[in-house]
Amino acid sequence: MKLRNIFIAGMSAVALVGCSDYLEVDAPSKNQPQDVFTDARAMERALNGVYASMLSNNTFGDKLISTFCRNSDVDFVSNSSQYTTTNKYCRFDCDPSGGDLKNTWADLYHAIEVCNLFIEGAEGSPSYDPEKPDADIVQMIGEAKVARAMFYHELIWMFGDVPFSFNSSQTTTTMVYPVTDRIQILDLLIKDIAEVADDMKDPGQLSEGVQRISRQAAWAMIARLAMTAGGWYLAPDGDTYGKMVRTPNYLEYYTIARDYAKKVKDAGIHSLTNEYYQVFLYECNSQVINNDDPIFEIPFGKESTGNIGYIHGPKMDQYEGITPHPYGKASSAAKLNALYRFQFDKDDERRDYVNQLFRYTAEGSEYTVRMENSYTIQNGKWSKLWVTGGLGDATEGNTGINYPYLRYADVLLMLAEAENELNQGPTPLAVECVQAVRSRAFRGEHADKAVVTASGYDDFKKAVLDERKFEFAGENMRWRDLVRNNMYSVELYWTFFRYLAVAEDAGGSSTYTDLVSEHDFGVSGGYDKLPYTVATVRTYPNQDPNAPVDPDTKQKVKKPLMTERQFPNSSMQICFMLNPYEKLGSTEMATAKNNYKDIPSSKWENEDLFSWWNDDAQEPKDEIRYSLLGFIQYSPAGSINLMKDGQATFCPDPSENPTVDQLPVVRYILPYPAAEIARSQGKYVNKYGYSQQ
């Protein structure tokens, strides 16, 4: 709109919300929707309230893409505690009392209430004639229906079967909505949007473009809902953690996903023309592009809402509340798996842009750029550093950077996956879709690598899911893709052993390294070149004639250290790593350094990477042992255990290459908040082995 007057309009929507003990919504006004929506202009103001309900940091502004993004081989948050806690959702370790759980549940249902009120008011307005509907009103009703589906979709992924109603608190007969089967909810949401989607407008017909929900966004949302409905999911099973099931008519949902994704493609409005990094760079600079990858961007307000770019990008510390540069503080809380970057092809342009390997520390009055040497690395997809001119030296969150909730790359890969499922093998259309995504990642002299060579159902499915793995880091996609294909337990198993193998290798042992390599790359020795020591230098990233002189060397580097797609900011020093992806011998290291002759040899530092082994205890460090505590852990007694229904159980050796049937389920479903259990007076009951309080 940034939505014009979004917050003033948002208050109009709040004024519509009636009292509801269930929803805990304040009601400044008792106005009925039909009293407010006397004309289309009033309706437009209230619609902004629907968008305002997306902006909470308990939902899309932060928590849904950080706190509630489960660990995988892509997104990862490490943890060193061997004890269960109330709120470590990413490692499948929580209970109903967690504060974030309650707040996110409340904000999602508040948003649904706003959508329900808007739809009731719009459809009941004197300005709306269902026999001769006004095109602008139909568009607004469609936007609210898609927004409502977004909120329910998140609830389903978090909690499974959830309380559901299309009625607001002003028209419902109960303040305790009935818990409804998730497939039934998804089916109703699909039909609800389909009734209006074709009559909505294209982005170019909307004054705010892809910052509003268009016809293509509605089609894409239907495809996403259908993919979820057609995939595997964790269902309750007595007192256990649950069982993985799939609806018997799942192919009907893949057909819906295929048809609606193809509608988006055939419309010819969206493309992947811009380079990958530009998509996110434009978002960081409030540049809205209506005909490229973003189909719908959640429109955050600059310096007022949203932590996108604050929880991403290189970490930046403050000293006494400010930073010595105009970019401010960044927490970098939305982390990536430290070994994720080694899964990329070396010529994939996404690798070095997404995986950021340095951070900025404030130690007293000293401000220094350092190598990121941890159990995770930072996701550079968005960053405050990408904002031209910065947001201010005292800023923290509330960056206002838009979040691309729906992307064309996602639509193409959903289409490819659905085609492969329906035909039990890739079709020319499926191959075309994957190659379109790969063609943006492999350009110029590497364009030949965009060609898809996978054939057969299983190989092509892997190719599609691998492409999604490299494309959507930080977008809360990977664990859901793995669940949908009943692969989550297997991938978490290998994620644990991947970390453990590298830790043991650092300690002088190599029990699992070759086994992990064979799984990852099809050959042993794939991790032999892992760099445990890297050469680093702190300097400026480019060779522009107008770039500042390095204060240490008093010279400019001859060769650019990083491209614009890696670091589009020339005013900040970087910690450049000479060998972040491979082990170099002394001769190779000398040759590599020789390419940067203007940097004195004294400025290069040798720093350790992957120091994950406890030499004193002769065991891996606790972050390796317990970061997946609720599924697999290295016990205090020194054994590796899988967690099945709350009990430690035998873990097969990687040499056995265990299948999904040989591993326990992953309890990715979260418990209903304790407050909601109490409020429902026994109508809501936690399953999956969770307590009720």
LUMBA-574571 format. One record per residue (C-alpha): x, y, z. Coordinates in steps of 0.25 Angstrom, whole numbers, padded with zeros to 4 digits, always signed. Layout:
<sites>
XYZ...
</sites>
This chain:
<sites>
+0000+0000+0000+0009+0001+0007-0007+0000+0008-0012+0015+0009-0016+0018+0023-0015+0004+0027-0014+0006+0042-0026+0016+0042-0034+0006+0033-0029-0005+0042-0035+0002+0054-0048+0002+0046-0048-0013+0045-0045-0014+0059-0057-0006+0062-0065-0017+0055-0061-0028+0064-0071-0032+0074-0069-0037+0088-0064-0052+0088-0059-0059+0100-0054-0070+0091-0046-0060+0082-0042-0050+0093-0045-0039+0084-0047-0025+0089-0059-0018+0084-0058-0002+0083-0071-0002+0075-0084-0010+0075-0087-0006+0060-0092-0017+0051-0084-0019+0038-0096-0015+0030-0097-0002+0037-0082+0001+0034-0082-0004+0019-0092+0006+0014-0084+0008+0001-0071+0003-0006-0062+0013+0000-0065+0009+0014-0063-0005+0010-0049-0001+0004-0045+0005+0018-0050-0008+0025-0042-0017+0015-0029-0010+0020-0033-0016+0033-0032-0030+0027-0018-0027+0022-0014-0020+0036-0018-0034+0043-0006-0040+0035+0004-0031+0041+0006-0036+0055+0019-0041+0059+0012-0053+0065+0009-0057+0051+0015-0053+0038+0023-0042+0044+0032-0052+0051+0028-0064+0058+0022-0072+0047+0035-0072+0039+0045-0073+0051+0039-0078+0064+0030-0088+0058+0038-0092+0046+0043-0106+0050+0057-0111+0048+0061-0118+0036+0073-0119+0026+0070-0105+0022+0065-0096+0034+0071-0099+0047+0072-0094+0061+0082-0100+0070+0080-0103+0085+0089-0108+0096+0080-0113+0107+0077-0127+0110+0064-0124+0117+0050-0122+0111+0045-0108+0111+0031-0102+0109+0034-0095+0096+0045-0101+0087+0035-0103+0076+0046-0105+0065+0052-0117+0072+0039-0123+0075+0040-0120+0090+0028-0112+0096+0016-0113+0104+0002-0105+0104+0007-0094+0113+0017-0087+0104+0014-0072+0102+0017-0071+0088+0007-0083+0085-0004-0075+0092-0001-0062+0085+0000-0067+0071-0013-0076+0073-0020-0063+0078-0015-0054+0067-0018-0064+0056-0032-0066+0061-0034-0051+0063-0030-0049+0048-0040-0060+0044-0051-0052+0052-0047-0039+0044-0048-0047+0031-0062-0053+0035-0067-0040+0039-0063-0033+0026-0069-0044+0017-0082-0044+0025-0082-0029+0024-0079-0028+0009-0088-0039+0005-0099-0033+0014-0097-0019+0009-0107-0011+0002-0097-0008-0009-0095-0023-0012-0105-0029-0022-0101-0044-0024-0109-0044-0037-0101-0033-0042-0089-0032-0033-0080-0020-0034-0066-0024-0039-0059-0016-0028-0067-0022-0017-0065-0036-0023-0050-0033-0023-0050-0029-0008-0058-0041-0004-0048-0050-0011-0037-0043-0004-0043-0046+0009-0046-0060+0006-0032-0063+0002-0027-0056+0014-0036-0065+0023-0031-0077+0016-0016-0072+0019-0019-0072+0034-0026-0085+0034-0015-0092+0026-0005-0087+0036-0014-0093+0048-0015-0106+0041+0000-0108+0039+0002-0104+0053-0009-0111+0061-0015-0121+0051-0030-0122+0053-0035-0108+0058-0047-0100+0063-0054-0095+0050-0065-0086+0046-0068-0076+0034-0077-0069+0044-0072-0057+0052-0075-0055+0067-0087-0047+0063-0094-0058+0055-0089-0070+0062-0098-0079+0071-0086-0083+0079-0074-0076+0085-0066-0089+0084-0064-0093+0070-0065-0108+0067-0052-0115+0064-0053-0119+0050-0045-0129+0042-0033-0122+0034-0037-0128+0021-0051-0124+0022-0046-0110+0025-0037-0110+0013-0048-0114+0004-0057-0103+0009-0046-0093+0007-0043-0097-0007-0058-0097-0011-0059-0083-0004-0048-0077-0012-0052-0084-0025-0066-0077-0025-0060-0064-0026-0045-0065-0031-0048-0065-0046-0055-0051-0045-0044-0045-0037-0034-0035-0043-0020-0036-0049-0009-0029-0041-0008-0018-0052-0022-0015-0049-0020-0012-0035-0014+0001-0030-0004-0006-0020-0001-0018-0030+0004-0030-0023+0003-0024-0009-0012-0028-0011-0018-0041-0014-0020-0043-0028-0027-0053-0037-0014-0060-0039-0011-0060-0024-0025-0067-0021-0022-0078-0032-0008-0080-0025-0014-0081-0011-0024-0091-0016-0012-0099-0022-0005-0098-0008-0017-0103+0000-0020-0114-0010-0005-0119-0009-0007-0119+0006-0020-0127+0005-0014-0137-0004-0001-0139+0004+0002-0148+0016+0000-0142+0030+0001-0147+0045-0013-0151+0050-0016-0155+0064-0015-0169+0068-0019-0172+0082-0009-0168+0093+0003-0168+0083+0010-0157+0076+0001-0160+0064+0002-0167+0051+0005-0162+0036-0007-0164+0027-0013-0159+0014-0027-0156+0010-0032-0167+0000-0036-0157-0011-0023-0150-0010-0021-0150-0025-0033-0141-0026-0026-0131-0019-0014-0132-0027-0023-0130-0039-0028-0117-0033-0014-0113-0030-0009-0116-0044-0021-0109-0051-0020-0096-0042-0005-0095-0043-0006-0096-0058-0016-0085-0058-0006-0076-0052+0005-0081-0062-0005-0079-0074-0009-0065-0070+0005-0061-0074+0006-0049-0064+0017-0054-0055+0031-0059-0059+0045-0061-0053+0052-0051-0062+0059-0043-0051+0071-0050-0044+0068-0058-0031+0075-0048-0022+0067-0036-0028+0054-0042-0024+0058-0040-0009+0067-0027-0011+0054-0020-0017+0046-0024-0005+0057-0018+0004+0056-0005-0003+0040-0005-0005+0041-0007-0020+0028-0014-0024+0029-0022-0037+0016-0027-0042+0020-0036-0053+0032-0045-0047+0033-0055-0036+0025-0049-0025+0010-0052-0027+0006-0047-0013+0015-0039-0003+0010-0036+0011+0010-0021+0012+0018-0017+0024+0019-0003+0028+0033+0004+0028+0038+0006+0042+0025+0001+0048+0022-0014+0045+0029-0027+0042+0043-0033+0046+0047-0037+0032+0061-0034+0030+0063-0032+0045+0062-0047+0047+0070-0050+0034+0083-0045+0029+0097-0043+0036+0095-0041+0051+0098-0027+0055+0100-0023+0070+0098-0010+0076+0106-0002+0086+0099+0007+0096+0087+0006+0087+0092+0010+0073+0101+0004+0063+0113+0012+0056+0106+0011+0043+0092+0015+0038+0086+0000+0038+0083-0002+0052+0082-0015+0060+0079-0029+0054+0076-0041+0062+0078-0052+0051+0069-0061+0058+0064-0068+0046+0076-0078+0044+0080-0088+0033+0086-0102+0035+0101-0100+0035+0103-0111+0025+0092-0107+0016+0101-0099+0007+0109-0111+0004+0097-0117-0003+0097-0107-0014+0104-0108-0027+0116-0098-0027+0110-0090-0039+0096-0088-0033+0095-0073-0031+0085-0075-0019+0096-0082-0011+0105-0070-0007+0094-0060-0007+0085-0068+0003+0097-0073+0012+0103-0062+0019+0116-0065+0027+0119-0052+0034+0114-0044+0045+0116-0031+0053+0119-0030+0067+0120-0019+0077+0130-0021+0088+0130-0009+0097+0133+0003+0088+0140-0007+0077+0131-0011+0065+0136-0022+0057+0132-0031+0046+0135-0046+0049+0133-0059+0042+0120-0066+0046+0126-0079+0053+0114-0086+0060+0104-0098+0058+0096-0090+0049+0098-0079+0039+0090-0066+0035+0080-0065+0024+0084-0054+0015+0071-0054+0006+0066-0041+0013+0075-0032+0021+0075-0018+0027+0088-0016+0020+0081-0017+0007+0073-0005+0010+0079+0007+0002+0083+0017+0012+0079+0009+0024+0067+0010+0033+0075+0017+0044+0086+0014+0054+0076+0012+0066+0066+0003+0059+0063-0011+0062+0051-0019+0057+0039-0013+0050+0047-0012+0037+0034-0011+0028+0041-0020+0018+0030-0028+0010+0029-0043+0011+0026-0051-0002+0015-0061+0003+0013-0066-0011+0023-0067-0022+0023-0071-0036+0034-0081-0034+0026-0088-0023+0014-0089-0033+0023-0095-0044+0029-0105-0035+0015-0109-0029+0011-0111-0044+0023-0120-0046+0020-0128-0034+0005-0130-0036+0008-0134-0051+0018-0144-0046+0008-0150-0036-0003-0151-0045+0004-0157-0057+0014-0165-0048+0025-0159-0055+0030-0146-0061+0022-0139-0073+0028-0129-0083+0020-0118-0075+0026-0123-0062+0041-0123-0067+0038-0109-0073+0034-0103-0060+0046-0109-0052+0055-0104-0063+0049-0090-0062+0053-0089-0048+0067-0095-0050+0069-0085-0062+0069-0074-0052+0079-0080-0043+0089-0085-0054+0091-0073-0064+0102-0070-0074+0113-0080-0075+0106-0089-0066+0092-0089-0073+0094-0104-0077+0093-0108-0063+0078-0103-0063+0075-0115-0071+0066-0126-0064+0072-0140-0066+0063-0147-0055+0054-0157-0061+0044-0167-0054+0034-0164-0043+0044-0165-0031+0056-0158-0038+0047-0146-0043+0040-0145-0029+0054-0143-0023+0058-0133-0033+0046-0125-0030+0048-0125-0015+0062-0122-0016+0059-0110-0025+0049-0106-0014+0060-0108-0004+0070-0098-0010+0059-0088-0014+0051-0086-0001+0061-0085+0010+0054-0076+0021+0040-0077+0016+0035-0088+0025+0034-0098+0013+0044-0109+0015+0039-0117+0027+0025-0116+0021+0030-0121+0008+0036-0133+0015+0023-0136+0023+0015-0135+0011+0023-0146+0004+0025-0154+0017+0040-0152+0017+0041-0143+0029+0046-0154+0039+0056-0159+0029+0062-0145+0026+0063-0142+0041+0070-0155+0044+0081-0151+0033+0081-0137+0038+0085-0142+0052+0096-0151+0046+0101-0141+0037+0104-0131+0049+0109-0143+0057+0118-0148+0046+0125-0134+0044+0126-0133+0059+0133-0146+0060+0142-0143+0048+0147-0130+0055+0150-0139+0067+0159-0148+0059+0148-0159+0057+0141-0162+0044+0130-0173+0048+0119-0167+0040+0125-0157+0030+0126-0167+0018+0112-0172+0021+0106-0158+0021+0114-0155+0008+0108-0167+0001+0094-0163+0005+0096-0148+0001+0104-0149-0011+0104-0164-0015+0119-0166-0013+0128-0167-0001+0138-0155+0002+0128-0144-0001+0132-0137+0012+0147-0139+0011+0149-0125+0006+0141-0119+0017+0149-0107+0022+0151-0108+0037+0161-0096+0036+0158-0084+0027+0166-0072+0023+0159-0059+0026+0162-0044+0024+0153-0032+0028+0152-0022+0017+0142-0015+0007+0135-0024-0003+0138-0017-0016+0148-0010-0025+0139+0002-0029+0149+0014-0031+0140+0022-0022+0140+0011-0011+0146+0015+0002+0161+0011+0005+0162+0000+0015+0167+0007+0028+0176-0005+0031+0183-0007+0018+0182+0007+0012+0179+0001-0001+0167-0004-0009+0166-0019-0013+0169-0021-0028+0159-0032-0030+0145-0031-0025+0143-0040-0013+0128-0041-0014+0118-0039-0025+0106-0029-0023+0096-0041-0022+0105-0046-0010+0106-0033-0003+0100-0020-0009+0106-0011+0001+0120-0005-0001+0120+0004+0011+0122-0007+0021+0134-0016+0023+0132-0031+0021+0139-0043+0027+0143-0049+0014+0146-0064+0014+0156-0070+0004+0152-0084+0005+0138-0085+0011+0134-0097+0003+0147-0106+0002+0159-0110+0010+0172-0104+0003+0186-0109+0005+0197-0099+0008+0201-0098-0007+0187-0097-0011+0185-0086+0000+0197-0078-0005+0192-0079-0019+0178-0074-0015+0183-0063-0006+0192-0058-0018+0179-0054-0025+0178-0043-0015+0192-0037-0016+0188-0024-0010+0184-0030+0003+0197-0032+0011+0199-0046+0016+0199-0041+0031+0184-0037+0029+0180-0052+0026+0175-0059+0039+0173-0074+0040+0160-0077+0048+0154-0090+0052+0141-0095+0046+0132-0107+0051+0138-0107+0065+0127-0117+0069+0135-0127+0077+0137-0127+0092+0152-0131+0094+0151-0132+0109+0139-0141+0109+0142-0148+0096+0128-0146+0091+0121-0136+0082+0117-0123+0088+0103-0121+0093+0097-0114+0081+0100-0126+0073+0094-0135+0083+0081-0128+0086+0076-0119+0075+0066-0129+0070+0063-0134+0085+0048-0137+0082+0052-0147+0071+0066-0152+0072+0077-0149+0082+0091-0153+0087+0087-0157+0101+0095-0153+0114+0099-0168+0115+0106-0167+0101+0095-0174+0093+0088-0169+0081+0073-0171+0083+0060-0168+0075+0048-0163+0082+0035-0171+0080+0023-0167+0088+0031-0160+0098+0041-0171+0101+0055-0173+0096+0056-0185+0086+0067-0192+0078+0073-0184+0067+0077-0192+0054+0091-0189+0049+0093-0181+0036+0099-0193+0029+0085-0199+0030+0079-0187+0022+0066-0187+0030+0053-0185+0023+0041-0176+0028+0034-0189+0033+0046-0192+0042+0046-0179+0048+0037-0172+0058+0028-0161+0054+0032-0147+0055+0022-0140+0065+0022-0127+0057+0008-0124+0061+0007-0114+0073-0003-0115+0085-0015-0106+0087-0011-0095+0097-0014-0098+0111-0023-0085+0112-0032-0090+0100-0033-0104+0106-0038-0098+0119-0047-0088+0112-0054-0098+0104-0059-0106+0117-0054-0119+0112-0058-0118+0097-0044-0117+0092-0035-0128+0096-0020-0129+0093-0015-0142+0086-0002-0146+0081+0003-0150+0095+0002-0135+0100-0004-0132+0113-0016-0123+0115-0009-0112+0123
</sites>
